[in-house]
Amino acid sequence: MVTAADGNRPEKNRAEKLGFTPSMVVQELGWDEDSDDDLRADIEDAIGADMLDEDADDVIDVSVLWWRDGDGDLVDALMDAIGPLADDGFVWVFTPKTGSPGHVDPSEIAESAPTAGLTPTSTVSLGDWSGSRLVQPKARAGKRP
């Protein structure tokens, strides 16, 4: 019999490594035909549900923002992303990797996040995409109704 203690637990998918867990409510913003469908499927597998679209009114745990150069004002998009976030919620900004069409310089994310009230915590490479995790300052907790 194989058990987790044997070290043979199936490897986590990319979404689990990014902190997505079962029953999380995840909203997806900025989807387009170039978005990473495999990563999207990994996220939905990890949470055990479909991601919500831009029109959802639920309180959410994670906002997934697909962002490309030329999509508009990143600060505005981040403000929209944090509106429905739970106090302990966070945002993943996925951008095309360096050298790809639509690439966004990491400094743009680093400069936009604080203006939107977020703090960058980590950046990961995801094949053709890069991900930047942004969190809300702890001081914001308790200020929401």
C-alpha positions as a printed Julia matrix, in Angstrom:
145×3 Matrix{Float64}:
   0.0    0.0     0.0
   1.33   3.43   -0.94
   0.77   6.24    1.54
   1.72   9.89    1.71
   4.32   8.95    4.29
   6.06   6.88    1.61
   6.86  10.1    -0.24
   4.83   8.93   -3.23
   2.11  11.54   -2.99
   1.25  12.78   -6.46
   3.12  15.97   -7.27
   1.13  19.16   -6.74
  -0.11  20.84   -9.89
   1.04  24.37  -10.67
  -2.04  25.91   -9.1
  -1.54  24.11   -5.8
   2.05  25.39   -5.76
   0.63  28.9    -6.22
  -1.56  28.51   -3.13
  -4.89  27.53   -4.69
  -6.79  25.12   -2.45
 -10.15  23.31   -2.56
 -13.25  25.45   -2.05
 -11.49  28.77   -2.77
 -13.62  31.27   -4.65
 -11.52  32.55   -7.57
 -12.42  35.31   -9.99
 -10.72  35.52  -13.38
 -10.16  38.9   -15.02
  -8.57  39.72  -18.37
  -9.01  36.31  -19.97
  -8.28  36.22  -23.7
  -7.51  33.54  -26.27
  -3.79  33.71  -25.42
  -4.33  32.88  -21.72
  -2.73  29.63  -20.52
  -5.55  27.08  -20.72
  -3.49  24.42  -18.9
  -2.9   26.76  -15.96
  -6.58  27.69  -15.95
  -7.49  23.98  -15.81
  -4.97  23.43  -12.99
  -6.57  26.25  -10.98
 -10.08  24.88  -11.5
  -8.88  21.37  -10.56
  -7.23  22.72   -7.4
 -10.29  24.68   -6.24
 -12.78  22.04   -7.36
 -14.94  24.54   -9.25
 -15.03  26.91  -12.2
 -13.49  30.34  -11.78
 -15.98  33.19  -11.62
 -16.08  35.71  -14.46
 -15.78  39.49  -14.31
 -19.51  39.96  -13.62
 -19.63  37.9   -10.41
 -20.72  39.68   -7.22
 -19.31  37.14   -4.73
 -16.68  37.81   -2.08
 -13.61  36.11   -3.48
 -10.45  34.55   -2.08
  -8.19  35.05   -5.1
  -8.33  37.29   -8.13
  -6.53  35.99  -11.24
  -5.63  38.86  -13.55
  -4.28  38.09  -17.03
  -2.43  41.27  -18.0
  -0.6   42.29  -21.16
   1.2   45.42  -22.3
  -1.43  47.63  -23.92
  -4.34  46.35  -21.78
  -4.79  49.76  -20.17
  -4.01  51.12  -16.73
  -2.74  48.41  -14.39
  -3.57  50.39  -11.25
  -7.22  50.63  -12.34
  -7.3   46.91  -13.12
  -5.8   46.08   -9.71
  -8.35  48.32   -7.98
 -11.12  46.41   -9.76
  -9.48  43.11   -8.76
  -9.33  43.94   -5.03
 -12.86  45.31   -4.76
 -14.52  41.94   -4.04
 -11.51  40.37   -2.23
 -11.92  38.89    1.22
  -9.7   40.5     3.87
  -7.12  37.72    3.53
  -7.52  37.45   -0.26
  -4.74  37.95   -2.78
  -4.18  38.67   -6.46
  -2.15  36.73   -9.03
  -1.14  38.89  -12.0
  -0.17  36.69  -14.94
   1.8   38.36  -17.74
   3.49  37.01  -20.89
   7.11  36.05  -20.21
   9.99  38.34  -21.13
  10.48  38.59  -24.88
   6.9   37.54  -25.71
   4.32  39.83  -27.31
   2.46  41.69  -24.57
   5.29  41.33  -22.04
   4.92  43.62  -19.02
   8.05  44.78  -17.25
   8.07  43.54  -13.63
   8.82  47.09  -12.49
   5.39  48.17  -13.78
   3.73  45.64  -11.49
   6.0   46.59   -8.58
   5.15  50.28   -9.03
   1.41  49.76   -9.63
   0.76  47.41   -6.7
   1.35  49.92   -3.84
  -0.71  52.58   -5.61
  -3.58  50.07   -5.65
  -3.01  49.19   -2.0
  -1.21  45.87   -2.6
   2.21  44.49   -1.75
   4.16  42.22   -4.13
   5.33  39.04   -2.37
   6.64  36.66   -5.02
   7.18  36.15   -8.72
   7.18  32.78  -10.48
   7.85  31.52  -13.98
   4.97  29.55  -15.49
   6.23  28.57  -18.93
   4.98  31.19  -21.38
   3.66  33.32  -18.51
   5.05  34.89  -15.34
   3.04  35.28  -12.17
   3.26  38.01   -9.53
   1.5   37.45   -6.22
   0.13  40.6    -4.6
  -1.34  40.72   -1.1
  -3.33  43.24    0.89
  -1.61  44.88    3.86
  -2.7   43.43    7.2
  -3.81  46.93    8.25
  -6.7   46.66    5.79
  -8.23  43.78    7.74
 -11.21  44.88    9.77
 -11.91  47.91    7.59
 -14.37  46.03    5.39
 -18.0   45.69    6.38
